[in-house]
Amino acid sequence: MSDSLRRIYNAVDLLFDTRAISQESRYSRVSGESRFPKTALHAFNSIFPIALDLDRQARLKMIVSQQGVNVDGASAHWEFFFDLRQRRAQLVCEWRLLWDEDADDYGSAGIEVAVKPFPPVNSPIRRAVREGKLLHKQTIGMWDQECKRRPDLPNKFRDTKMVVTDFLQQGLDITQVEFSLSTGQSPQSQLSWIAQTRDTAYYSAFA
């Protein structure tokens, strides 16, 4: 098939491909919630409606707290990563407590939202589609593969206030050691919460 013919096919496909997100977008909002750190599940309950508004088939892929959690399993900053399956885009939602310098304490909670289409706007793949080197339909197959790269996480999961006990039993001193907390797979390929210190990883069941 010639490049010119592929460009014609792509123009038609793109005309009817109205559900896909084609541009990056970012915005912030003040949530007006309590001025205290939250557990992962409580923060997720604030975030998930945003994902569903964009795509009813949004899939949770990863949760991260770079600063770990306190002894109650709470953090002032959570990041949630989603695949917007029908919209062919990736979503990152951050829940964070804003710091009030005047009060020298946490202020109101804010939510930051970033949506990025797949493939990225200025990627070689999009350029190849524009130039007729690649069929637009092929990018849909690429998106399907991207969605399978990481397993979907269930929307109902063990909250971080529960997994703290597991980490303590494994020897992690939450009050003394810096660590990050994220979701992933254990060495046994089980969906897990992972507390990562400089040299040690601790695992607890995700669901």
Secondary structure, DSSP 4 states (H G I P E B T S, - for coil): --HHHHHHHHHHHHHH--SS--S-EEEEEE----SS-EEHHHHHHHHHHHHHHH-TTEEEEEEEETT---TTSEESEEEEEEEETTTTEEEEEEEEEEEETTTTEEEEEEEEEEEEESS-TT-HHHHHHHTTSS-HHHHHHHHHHHHHSSPPPPSS---HHHHHHHHHHTT--TTTS--EEEEEE-TTS-EEEEEE-SS-EEEEE--
